[in-house]
Amino acid sequence: MPLTEQHIETGRILDDAFADGLSYYRLDESHSSYVPWYSRCLGAFALTLGSRPITYAGVGHTTEEPDHPCLVAFTQRSVHLIETSDAVEGKAATVVTAPIASLVTHNLTVTAGITTEGRAARSWPGELVVRFKFDGLPEFTVNDPGSRPFDLKDPPKIIKLIDAL
């Protein structure tokens, strides 16, 4: 199958989403190319997602592989997950997919409270951690920095995802 512009664009979108959570993992020593396992993960996602728009992507951990990050991408109808341990060991990158409708439970944890400075100024200075359980996927968490000001008109991406579920 030839590499298309759509595959490349999907890889770019995902790399932008994963960059903060994988800053020291994803690039080689020269910082000029991806490490092989990460390249395989981006390729597996690009082929799996095709042209479906990504509604959220992030880095987290599964309860089964807590020492290795997992990569997660959500579309309107499905959630896609790669546990990176096999890919890091030189094996294939495998995307596991479940329908959004298979959501069993989710919970949100914040690491700091909301402070108020004046009437309209609110900030959310802590990290946001969401734990998801979908039928057919290992239970996983996604971490969102959430440290930027919490604007009710433009909440953090992870909050937008939860609202859309």
Backbone as ProteinMPNN parsed JSONL, in Angstrom:
{"seq_chain_A": "MPLTEQHIETGRILDDAFADGLSYYRLDESHSSYVPWYSRCLGAFALTLGSRPITYAGVGHTTEEPDHPCLVAFTQRSVHLIETSDAVEGKAATVVTAPIASLVTHNLTVTAGITTEGRAARSWPGELVVRFKFDGLPEFTVNDPGSRPFDLKDPPKIIKLIDAL", "coords_chain_A": {"N_chain_A": [[0.846, -1.17, 0.0], [0.678, 2.167, -0.907], [2.225, 5.022, 0.626], [0.275, 7.714, 1.564], [-0.769, 11.194, 1.258], [-2.758, 11.576, 3.152], [-2.1, 9.638, 5.107], [0.344, 10.708, 5.966], [-0.498, 13.209, 6.971], [-2.222, 12.378, 9.052], [-0.309, 11.16, 10.692], [1.191, 13.463, 11.388], [-0.724, 14.978, 12.841], [-1.186, 13.24, 14.992], [1.431, 13.036, 16.063], [1.81, 15.678, 16.95], [-0.118, 15.694, 18.987], [0.876, 13.722, 20.714], [3.365, 14.635, 21.452], [3.993, 16.207, 23.835], [3.624, 14.35, 25.921], [5.489, 12.422, 25.305], [8.044, 13.457, 24.985], [10.821, 12.861, 25.446], [11.014, 10.3, 24.521], [10.337, 9.869, 21.806], [12.03, 10.776, 19.736], [15.168, 10.297, 17.99], [18.681, 10.224, 19.008], [19.822, 12.393, 17.668], [17.735, 14.041, 17.425], [16.413, 14.359, 15.053], [14.916, 12.492, 13.731], [12.243, 10.074, 14.077], [12.27, 7.552, 16.642], [12.516, 4.026, 15.936], [10.346, 2.402, 17.049], [8.358, 4.272, 17.628], [7.836, 5.362, 15.144], [6.711, 3.113, 13.908], [4.372, 2.928, 15.443], [3.026, 5.335, 14.773], [2.627, 4.805, 12.059], [0.961, 2.525, 12.191], [-1.309, 3.61, 13.404], [-1.996, 5.528, 11.419], [-2.722, 3.912, 9.236], [-4.867, 2.498, 10.376], [-6.703, 4.5, 11.14], [-7.232, 5.882, 8.807], [-9.004, 8.206, 6.904], [-10.593, 9.204, 8.877], [-11.639, 11.78, 11.053], [-9.735, 12.867, 13.861], [-10.743, 13.154, 17.127], [-9.654, 13.37, 19.636], [-6.419, 12.837, 20.959], [-3.909, 11.264, 22.872], [-1.426, 10.592, 25.452], [-0.997, 7.962, 27.712], [-1.433, 5.456, 30.24], [-1.854, 1.941, 30.562], [-3.608, -0.27, 32.795], [-2.575, -2.762, 32.647], [0.005, -2.509, 31.585], [1.71, -0.617, 33.165], [4.272, 0.509, 33.217], [4.987, 1.338, 30.727], [4.242, 3.761, 28.248], [0.968, 4.244, 26.806], [-0.578, 4.844, 23.683], [-3.264, 6.75, 22.578], [-6.061, 7.263, 20.502], [-8.983, 8.968, 19.667], [-11.91, 8.823, 17.698], [-14.994, 10.004, 16.258], [-16.613, 7.734, 16.456], [-15.097, 5.637, 17.497], [-12.477, 4.258, 19.617], [-8.974, 4.01, 19.763], [-6.109, 2.17, 20.58], [-2.682, 1.77, 21.43], [-0.555, -0.301, 23.093], [2.616, 0.349, 24.032], [4.75, -1.316, 24.717], [5.438, -3.731, 23.293], [6.153, -2.676, 20.789], [8.35, -1.081, 21.504], [10.142, -3.06, 22.179], [10.898, -3.931, 19.707], [9.037, -5.34, 18.31], [5.939, -5.7, 16.447], [3.723, -2.869, 16.103], [0.649, -2.749, 17.471], [-2.646, -1.86, 16.923], [-5.472, -1.622, 18.881], [-8.936, -1.617, 18.732], [-12.037, -0.19, 19.757], [-15.573, 0.36, 19.808], [-16.948, 3.603, 20.508], [-19.378, 3.419, 21.76], [-19.026, 1.266, 23.433], [-18.161, 2.095, 25.867], [-17.703, 1.593, 29.245], [-17.16, 2.75, 31.742], [-15.959, 5.878, 33.046], [-13.715, 8.067, 34.773], [-12.784, 11.162, 36.291], [-9.936, 12.76, 37.509], [-8.544, 15.408, 39.295], [-5.597, 17.247, 40.009], [-5.354, 19.524, 41.418], [-7.255, 22.204, 42.869], [-9.85, 24.528, 41.838], [-9.207, 27.932, 41.485], [-10.218, 31.241, 42.255], [-9.913, 34.399, 40.91], [-11.02, 37.388, 41.153], [-14.197, 37.985, 39.555], [-14.63, 36.615, 37.024], [-12.295, 35.292, 36.446], [-10.879, 32.236, 36.287], [-8.807, 29.513, 37.105], [-7.257, 26.401, 36.393], [-5.029, 24.776, 37.85], [-3.935, 22.214, 37.934], [-2.981, 18.834, 36.897], [-5.01, 16.909, 34.708], [-6.499, 13.8, 34.916], [-7.869, 11.118, 33.302], [-9.596, 8.146, 33.615], [-10.429, 5.398, 31.674], [-12.688, 2.796, 30.768], [-13.363, 0.547, 28.377], [-15.287, -1.947, 26.765], [-13.458, -4.622, 25.477], [-10.999, -3.358, 25.419], [-7.926, -2.781, 27.251], [-8.122, -1.357, 30.531], [-7.44, 2.113, 30.776], [-5.562, 5.134, 31.402], [-5.576, 8.606, 30.623], [-3.534, 11.38, 30.517], [-3.818, 14.833, 30.876], [-2.378, 17.98, 30.548], [-3.758, 20.329, 31.496], [-3.046, 22.696, 32.789], [-3.208, 25.154, 31.731], [-5.136, 28.189, 31.66], [-8.452, 27.582, 32.696], [-10.916, 28.013, 30.646], [-14.233, 28.672, 30.354], [-15.434, 28.902, 27.9], [-13.687, 27.656, 26.221], [-12.746, 24.871, 27.099], [-10.24, 22.497, 28.414], [-8.958, 20.018, 26.091], [-9.426, 17.346, 26.871], [-11.654, 17.548, 28.49], [-13.544, 18.387, 26.666], [-13.678, 16.044, 25.162], [-14.763, 14.213, 27.044], [-17.249, 15.426, 27.458], [-18.384, 14.934, 24.971], [-18.823, 12.225, 24.896]], "CA_chain_A": [[0.0, 0.0, 0.0], [1.516, 3.366, -0.95], [2.067, 6.065, 1.638], [-0.476, 8.822, 0.97], [-0.787, 12.455, 2.008], [-3.637, 11.381, 4.307], [-1.303, 8.945, 6.123], [1.327, 11.661, 6.487], [-1.227, 14.204, 7.765], [-2.638, 11.707, 10.293], [0.914, 11.053, 11.501], [1.52, 14.801, 11.926], [-1.717, 15.319, 13.859], [-0.931, 12.407, 16.165], [2.708, 13.425, 16.661], [1.564, 16.913, 17.711], [-0.874, 15.35, 20.193], [1.674, 12.872, 21.594], [4.685, 15.231, 21.699], [4.224, 16.595, 25.231], [3.7, 13.174, 26.775], [6.582, 11.53, 24.888], [9.112, 14.32, 24.476], [12.147, 12.253, 25.463], [10.943, 8.949, 23.977], [9.943, 9.686, 20.423], [13.053, 11.173, 18.774], [16.47, 9.668, 18.169], [19.674, 11.061, 19.69], [20.064, 13.621, 16.905], [16.465, 14.781, 17.446], [16.031, 14.665, 13.677], [13.966, 11.502, 13.212], [11.561, 9.283, 15.092], [12.835, 6.235, 16.962], [11.757, 3.048, 15.142], [9.077, 1.944, 17.621], [7.374, 5.352, 17.52], [7.496, 5.413, 13.721], [5.77, 2.007, 13.66], [3.089, 3.274, 16.074], [2.362, 6.344, 13.933], [2.195, 4.125, 10.842], [-0.179, 1.663, 12.501], [-2.465, 4.502, 13.588], [-2.362, 6.141, 10.139], [-3.437, 2.911, 8.449], [-6.12, 2.155, 11.052], [-7.639, 5.623, 11.176], [-7.584, 6.335, 7.461], [-9.353, 9.628, 6.807], [-11.504, 9.603, 9.964], [-11.105, 12.868, 11.873], [-9.345, 12.548, 15.237], [-11.357, 14.103, 18.063], [-8.714, 13.529, 20.757], [-5.315, 11.881, 21.026], [-3.068, 11.548, 24.019], [-0.532, 9.581, 26.002], [-1.416, 7.533, 29.043], [-0.935, 4.155, 30.679], [-2.88, 0.933, 30.837], [-3.399, -0.95, 34.073], [-1.807, -3.972, 32.35], [1.383, -2.138, 31.25], [1.876, 0.712, 33.75], [5.627, 1.034, 33.053], [5.155, 1.811, 29.354], [3.107, 4.595, 27.84], [0.091, 3.8, 25.73], [-1.0, 5.926, 22.803], [-4.698, 6.618, 22.398], [-6.695, 8.195, 19.569], [-10.438, 8.864, 19.614], [-12.665, 9.415, 16.596], [-16.385, 10.129, 16.685], [-17.271, 6.446, 16.698], [-14.237, 4.577, 18.026], [-11.26, 4.573, 20.359], [-7.88, 3.179, 19.257], [-5.066, 2.163, 21.6], [-1.473, 0.966, 21.249], [0.337, -0.48, 24.237], [3.89, 0.513, 23.328], [5.826, -2.205, 25.179], [5.878, -4.613, 22.203], [6.821, -1.865, 19.765], [9.651, -0.674, 22.044], [10.992, -4.25, 22.136], [11.2, -4.257, 18.32], [7.944, -6.101, 17.708], [4.957, -4.895, 15.71], [2.826, -1.954, 16.812], [-0.708, -3.251, 17.25], [-3.74, -0.97, 17.326], [-6.691, -2.305, 19.318], [-10.025, -0.665, 18.517], [-13.348, -0.477, 20.34], [-16.53, 1.432, 19.523], [-17.232, 4.539, 21.602], [-20.571, 2.918, 22.458], [-18.658, 0.212, 24.385], [-17.676, 2.709, 27.104], [-18.301, 1.041, 30.459], [-17.058, 3.773, 32.781], [-14.809, 6.786, 33.045], [-13.689, 8.99, 35.901], [-11.869, 12.292, 36.14], [-9.21, 13.165, 38.701], [-7.773, 16.643, 39.151], [-4.552, 17.277, 41.025], [-5.449, 20.784, 42.155], [-8.591, 22.77, 42.798], [-10.1, 25.732, 41.051], [-9.048, 29.17, 42.242], [-10.931, 32.364, 41.653], [-9.271, 35.712, 41.031], [-12.041, 38.242, 40.571], [-15.426, 37.26, 39.231], [-14.618, 35.734, 35.859], [-10.997, 34.653, 36.244], [-10.706, 30.925, 36.912], [-7.708, 28.711, 36.551], [-7.225, 25.006, 36.83], [-3.574, 24.605, 37.782], [-3.435, 20.847, 38.072], [-3.078, 17.873, 35.802], [-6.275, 16.193, 34.623], [-6.287, 12.395, 34.608], [-9.138, 10.439, 33.053], [-9.5, 6.689, 33.505], [-11.481, 4.871, 30.804], [-12.857, 1.356, 30.586], [-14.183, 0.166, 27.225], [-15.297, -3.379, 26.468], [-12.531, -4.984, 24.418], [-9.715, -2.68, 25.58], [-7.481, -2.719, 28.638], [-8.43, -0.085, 31.197], [-6.317, 3.027, 30.576], [-5.681, 6.53, 31.815], [-4.996, 9.624, 29.753], [-3.159, 12.556, 31.288], [-3.885, 16.088, 30.132], [-1.738, 18.947, 31.443], [-4.798, 21.113, 32.15], [-2.516, 23.793, 33.592], [-3.552, 26.435, 31.125], [-6.369, 28.683, 32.285], [-9.685, 26.881, 32.342], [-11.845, 28.975, 30.076], [-15.495, 27.975, 30.149], [-15.754, 28.904, 26.472], [-12.741, 26.772, 25.552], [-12.157, 24.002, 28.118], [-9.194, 21.59, 27.926], [-9.423, 19.03, 25.108], [-9.926, 16.127, 27.508], [-13.002, 17.854, 28.969], [-14.387, 18.347, 25.46], [-13.887, 14.634, 24.831], [-15.709, 13.638, 28.013], [-18.589, 15.984, 27.16], [-18.894, 14.369, 23.727], [-19.069, 10.772, 25.011]], "C_chain_A": [[0.897, 1.24, 0.0], [1.194, 4.326, 0.194], [1.385, 7.263, 0.982], [-0.335, 10.082, 1.811], [-1.67, 12.34, 3.252], [-2.9, 10.663, 5.441], [-0.324, 9.912, 6.785], [0.644, 12.69, 7.391], [-1.71, 13.6, 9.086], [-1.448, 11.552, 11.229], [1.299, 12.377, 12.129], [0.571, 15.19, 13.061], [-1.446, 14.529, 15.136], [0.382, 12.784, 16.841], [2.55, 14.709, 17.471], [0.857, 16.602, 19.024], [-0.029, 14.563, 21.197], [2.954, 13.553, 22.081], [4.94, 15.576, 23.161], [4.413, 15.388, 26.137], [4.861, 12.254, 26.466], [7.833, 12.287, 24.488], [10.473, 13.64, 24.459], [12.158, 10.835, 24.902], [10.934, 8.894, 22.46], [11.005, 10.013, 19.383], [14.378, 10.472, 19.052], [17.444, 10.665, 18.808], [19.938, 12.378, 18.98], [18.847, 14.543, 16.914], [15.973, 15.139, 16.047], [15.079, 13.628, 13.071], [13.356, 10.722, 14.378], [12.352, 8.012, 15.402], [11.956, 5.196, 16.264], [10.42, 2.629, 15.745], [7.99, 3.0, 17.468], [6.919, 5.506, 16.068], [6.494, 4.315, 13.368], [4.395, 2.322, 14.255], [2.331, 4.302, 15.235], [1.833, 5.698, 12.648], [0.97, 3.245, 11.077], [-1.441, 2.497, 12.705], [-2.929, 5.073, 12.252], [-3.147, 5.165, 9.268], [-4.801, 2.578, 9.059], [-7.148, 3.273, 10.95], [-8.076, 6.081, 9.795], [-7.88, 7.821, 7.458], [-10.322, 10.082, 7.902], [-10.885, 10.719, 10.792], [-10.84, 12.416, 13.316], [-9.96, 13.592, 16.152], [-10.489, 14.346, 19.287], [-7.631, 12.469, 20.619], [-4.434, 12.266, 22.197], [-2.238, 10.354, 24.432], [-1.033, 9.225, 27.392], [-0.745, 6.225, 29.411], [-2.106, 3.205, 30.842], [-2.588, 0.32, 32.202], [-2.562, -2.213, 33.862], [-0.328, -3.687, 32.1], [1.701, -0.765, 31.839], [3.265, 1.334, 33.554], [5.914, 1.565, 31.653], [3.977, 2.7, 28.993], [2.228, 3.874, 26.832], [-0.283, 5.043, 24.933], [-2.461, 5.693, 22.476], [-5.18, 7.673, 21.413], [-8.193, 7.912, 19.548], [-10.931, 9.474, 18.304], [-14.107, 9.519, 17.09], [-16.987, 8.81, 17.119], [-16.403, 5.387, 17.363], [-13.05, 5.131, 18.799], [-10.209, 3.542, 19.954], [-6.711, 3.302, 20.227], [-3.901, 1.283, 21.159], [-0.762, 0.909, 22.592], [1.743, -0.562, 23.653], [4.967, -0.497, 23.705], [6.328, -3.134, 24.079], [6.648, -3.843, 21.143], [8.215, -1.443, 20.23], [10.638, -1.838, 21.987], [11.3, -4.705, 20.713], [10.132, -5.075, 17.623], [6.987, -5.149, 17.003], [4.184, -3.964, 16.65], [1.399, -2.372, 16.463], [-1.73, -2.275, 17.789], [-4.938, -1.841, 17.688], [-7.805, -1.262, 19.306], [-11.299, -1.146, 19.201], [-14.294, 0.66, 19.955], [-16.727, 2.331, 20.752], [-18.415, 4.038, 22.423], [-20.245, 1.825, 23.471], [-18.076, 0.773, 25.684], [-18.437, 2.132, 28.291], [-18.313, 2.105, 31.549], [-15.885, 4.699, 32.491], [-14.879, 7.622, 34.31], [-12.592, 10.009, 35.702], [-11.25, 12.607, 37.484], [-8.476, 14.462, 38.381], [-6.76, 16.683, 40.282], [-4.535, 18.574, 41.804], [-6.845, 21.352, 41.957], [-8.68, 23.985, 41.897], [-9.92, 26.933, 41.964], [-9.774, 30.28, 41.509], [-10.182, 33.651, 41.954], [-10.208, 36.704, 40.369], [-13.21, 37.38, 40.154], [-15.272, 36.23, 38.119], [-13.319, 34.952, 35.694], [-10.909, 33.349, 37.016], [-9.504, 30.241, 36.286], [-7.797, 27.313, 37.13], [-5.765, 24.594, 36.774], [-3.069, 23.17, 37.84], [-3.538, 20.026, 36.816], [-4.445, 17.197, 35.87], [-5.965, 14.758, 34.202], [-7.652, 11.742, 34.448], [-8.855, 8.951, 32.88], [-10.705, 6.203, 32.706], [-11.502, 3.35, 30.868], [-13.849, 1.144, 29.454], [-14.162, -1.349, 27.125], [-14.322, -3.631, 25.323], [-11.181, -4.295, 24.486], [-9.253, -2.818, 27.028], [-7.889, -1.371, 29.244], [-7.208, 0.821, 31.065], [-6.628, 4.412, 31.126], [-5.063, 7.399, 30.733], [-4.74, 10.838, 30.627], [-3.195, 13.775, 30.389], [-3.31, 17.16, 31.04], [-2.726, 19.875, 32.15], [-4.316, 22.334, 32.899], [-2.749, 25.157, 32.965], [-4.854, 26.928, 31.753], [-7.591, 27.932, 31.782], [-10.693, 27.932, 31.923], [-13.137, 28.237, 29.773], [-15.914, 27.939, 28.685], [-14.844, 27.985, 25.685], [-12.045, 25.89, 26.587], [-11.041, 23.134, 27.551], [-9.777, 20.506, 27.016], [-10.004, 17.782, 25.758], [-11.34, 16.342, 28.046], [-13.978, 17.848, 27.789], [-14.682, 16.902, 25.053], [-14.918, 14.009, 25.76], [-17.131, 14.132, 27.731], [-19.217, 15.349, 25.929], [-19.241, 12.879, 23.835], [-20.519, 10.459, 25.286]], "O_chain_A": [[1.793, 1.343, 0.838], [0.057, 4.422, 0.658], [1.858, 7.77, -0.035], [0.159, 10.038, 2.938], [-1.367, 12.935, 4.287], [-3.051, 11.031, 6.606], [-0.182, 9.931, 8.007], [1.158, 13.007, 8.463], [-1.616, 14.246, 10.129], [-1.569, 11.788, 12.431], [1.696, 12.411, 13.293], [1.005, 15.669, 14.109], [-1.474, 15.087, 16.233], [0.444, 12.846, 18.069], [3.1, 14.816, 18.567], [1.19, 17.178, 20.06], [-0.203, 14.722, 22.405], [3.568, 13.081, 23.038], [6.011, 15.263, 23.68], [5.267, 15.402, 27.023], [5.194, 11.389, 27.277], [8.621, 11.77, 23.696], [11.226, 13.842, 23.506], [13.223, 10.224, 24.818], [11.476, 7.953, 21.88], [10.892, 9.565, 18.242], [14.677, 10.102, 20.187], [17.077, 11.801, 19.109], [20.247, 13.378, 19.628], [18.922, 15.686, 16.465], [15.217, 16.093, 15.869], [14.501, 13.866, 12.011], [13.876, 10.713, 15.493], [13.022, 7.463, 14.528], [10.775, 5.451, 16.024], [9.439, 2.512, 15.011], [6.833, 2.669, 17.208], [5.741, 5.753, 15.807], [5.543, 4.551, 12.622], [3.37, 2.019, 13.644], [1.129, 4.157, 15.012], [0.727, 6.004, 12.204], [0.051, 3.223, 10.258], [-2.516, 2.129, 12.232], [-4.128, 5.099, 11.976], [-4.128, 5.55, 8.634], [-5.778, 2.397, 8.332], [-8.327, 3.019, 10.703], [-9.175, 6.612, 9.634], [-7.082, 8.613, 7.961], [-10.817, 11.209, 7.866], [-9.726, 10.618, 11.194], [-11.631, 11.676, 13.904], [-9.726, 14.788, 15.975], [-10.573, 15.405, 19.909], [-7.902, 11.34, 20.21], [-4.237, 13.448, 22.479], [-2.326, 9.269, 23.857], [-1.444, 10.099, 28.156], [0.359, 5.922, 28.959], [-3.208, 3.611, 31.211], [-1.463, 0.384, 32.698], [-1.911, -2.685, 34.794], [0.514, -4.542, 32.377], [1.942, 0.175, 31.081], [3.425, 2.545, 33.706], [6.96, 2.17, 31.417], [2.843, 2.425, 29.386], [2.691, 3.002, 26.097], [-0.298, 6.154, 25.462], [-2.86, 4.578, 22.138], [-4.765, 8.83, 21.475], [-8.618, 6.763, 19.425], [-10.433, 10.509, 17.861], [-14.398, 9.156, 18.23], [-17.788, 8.771, 18.053], [-16.913, 4.339, 17.759], [-12.672, 6.294, 18.659], [-10.509, 2.355, 19.819], [-6.36, 4.405, 20.648], [-4.092, 0.205, 20.597], [-0.409, 1.941, 23.161], [2.028, -1.457, 22.858], [6.015, -0.528, 23.061], [7.538, -3.312, 23.942], [7.678, -4.308, 20.656], [9.158, -1.447, 19.439], [11.832, -1.631, 21.773], [11.903, -5.762, 20.526], [10.303, -5.463, 16.467], [7.208, -3.938, 16.972], [4.02, -4.25, 17.837], [1.001, -2.348, 15.299], [-1.693, -1.903, 18.962], [-5.364, -2.688, 16.904], [-7.63, -0.153, 19.812], [-11.6, -2.339, 19.224], [-13.858, 1.8, 19.795], [-16.677, 1.863, 21.889], [-18.448, 4.212, 23.641], [-21.095, 1.482, 24.291], [-17.558, 0.02, 26.509], [-19.666, 2.178, 28.333], [-19.334, 2.336, 32.196], [-14.946, 4.338, 31.782], [-15.957, 7.86, 34.853], [-11.595, 9.749, 35.027], [-11.953, 12.71, 38.489], [-7.862, 14.593, 37.322], [-7.032, 16.209, 41.385], [-3.771, 18.709, 42.76], [-7.531, 21.019, 40.99], [-7.699, 24.402, 41.28], [-10.423, 26.948, 43.088], [-9.919, 30.247, 40.287], [-9.862, 33.949, 43.104], [-10.193, 36.847, 39.147], [-13.206, 36.17, 40.381], [-15.733, 35.096, 38.254], [-13.256, 34.034, 34.876], [-10.87, 33.347, 38.247], [-9.231, 30.383, 35.094], [-8.342, 27.092, 38.212], [-5.307, 24.106, 35.741], [-1.858, 22.951, 37.797], [-4.102, 20.453, 35.809], [-4.97, 16.945, 36.954], [-5.242, 14.539, 33.231], [-8.49, 11.805, 35.347], [-7.989, 8.553, 32.101], [-11.848, 6.543, 33.012], [-10.462, 2.705, 31.005], [-15.02, 1.51, 29.556], [-13.13, -1.972, 27.373], [-14.357, -2.93, 24.311], [-10.294, -4.61, 23.692], [-10.076, -2.957, 27.933], [-7.986, -0.369, 28.535], [-6.075, 0.366, 31.22], [-7.784, 4.801, 31.288], [-4.149, 6.98, 30.023], [-5.612, 11.273, 31.38], [-2.668, 13.756, 29.277], [-3.709, 17.249, 32.201], [-2.525, 20.176, 33.326], [-5.111, 22.966, 33.594], [-2.516, 26.188, 33.595], [-5.597, 26.131, 32.326], [-7.736, 27.682, 30.585], [-11.249, 28.649, 32.756], [-13.132, 27.271, 29.009], [-16.661, 27.053, 28.272], [-15.197, 27.571, 24.581], [-10.885, 26.127, 26.921], [-10.901, 23.037, 26.332], [-10.94, 20.125, 27.153], [-10.973, 17.216, 25.251], [-12.141, 15.407, 28.055], [-15.102, 17.36, 27.908], [-15.799, 16.579, 24.649], [-15.848, 13.346, 25.299], [-18.088, 13.359, 27.762], [-20.44, 15.233, 25.844], [-19.892, 12.335, 22.943], [-20.886, 9.291, 25.409]]}, "name": "protein", "num_of_chains": 1, "seq": "MPLTEQHIETGRILDDAFADGLSYYRLDESHSSYVPWYSRCLGAFALTLGSRPITYAGVGHTTEEPDHPCLVAFTQRSVHLIETSDAVEGKAATVVTAPIASLVTHNLTVTAGITTEGRAARSWPGELVVRFKFDGLPEFTVNDPGSRPFDLKDPPKIIKLIDAL"}
